[in-house]
């Protein structure tokens, strides 16, 4: 959170959404790479997991900041509660089925699918958080 807050002060919120989103997307690919190794070691796993959690933390700070930015001051509490509830819907339903997906396609393809699922959200940034704004 501190790293994300510091970066967001130096650059804009919109740029932070782009950078943190791309960082998360790349770290997912790190898991795909890890699944391809014949004998991955603990250090590789540590680095990938650490970077992924860093990306998730920074992305969370940016998206919550964005939610506050687009909320009205009068209804901020209700709007933030609604935004966070809606944002948790995909995670709630997908988490239960990931084991079945991995069984069918394997880990590498699963992580590639996860990466592909991030692309529509990144494309939305062109509309909701243009780089130059």
N, C-alpha and C positions, 0 to 999 in steps of 0.2 A: 504494500500500500504506500509506503514512504517513497519507494523508487518511482512508482507510477505518479504519485503526487508531485514529486520533484520534476519529472519529465513533463508532466502536463503544465506545470508553471512555465517551463522554458519554451514549450511549443503550444499550439492550440489544442483544444479538446478534440476538434475534428481530426487533426493530424495524429493525435494520440489514439483515436479509435482505429485509424488506418494501420498505424505502426504496430499497436498491440494486437490487432486482429491478424495481421500478417505473421507476427511472431508466433501466435497460437497456431496458425495454420502450418507453419514450418515445423513446429515442435511435434505436431501430430505425425508428420512425415518421419520424424526421428524414430517414432515407435515402429513404423513400417520398416525402416532401415534396420532397426534392432531385431525385428522378427526374421530378417533375412540372414543374420549372422549364424554361422555354424555353431559357434560356442560363444555367445555373448558373455561378457564378464560383468562383475558387479559395478565396476567403474562406469562402463557404458550406460548401464541401467540407471545409476545414480545421476549421471549428467543429464540424460534424457528426461527423467522424471523431474529433476530439479528445474530444468529449463521450462518444462511444461507447466509446472506449478507456478513458476514466476510469471509466465505468460497468462495463465488463468487469473492470477491475482491482479496483474496490471489491467487485463481486459475487464475484470469485474469493477475495478475502480473507475475505469473510463465509462463503462456502460451505465453505472449508477450515477455518475456525474452528468452524463447525457440525459438520463431520466429526470434528474433535478432541473436541468436546463430547460427541458420542454414542458415541465409542469407549471401550472399557475400557482402563484403564492397562496391564493385562497384555498385551493383544494390539493395542495402538495401531498399531504399525508395520504389521502384517498387515492390519488393518482399514482404515487409511488407504490402503494400496496397493490394496486391493480396491475401496474407494469411488471412488478416482480412476480406476481402470481401467474400472469400470462407467459412470462419468460420461462417459468419452471415447467410448463405443460409438456413441451417436447422431451425434456430431460426425464420427466416422470414416466412417460410411456415408453421411451426408447430404452431406458436402463434395464427394464425387465426383459427385453428381447435380445440384448446384445450377445448373450451366451449362445442363443440359437443361431444368430447371424454368424458368429465366429465358427460355430460347428459346421455351418454350410459352406462358408467361403474361405476360412482360414484367417489367421491374424493379419497377414500382409494386406490382403484385399479388404479386410475390415477397416484397417487404418486408412487405406486409400479411399474407401467409401466415406469415412469420417471426414477426411480432407475435402472430398467433393461436396459434402453436406455443408461445409463452412463457406463455400464459394457464393451461394446466393446471398448470405448475410453480408459478405464483403461487397458484393455488387450493389446492395442497397445503400452502402455508404456514398455512392455517387449522388444519390438523391438526398439522403438525410444528413450527411456530413461531408459536403464537398471539401476536398483537400485545401483549396485556396480560401475558404471562408474562415 
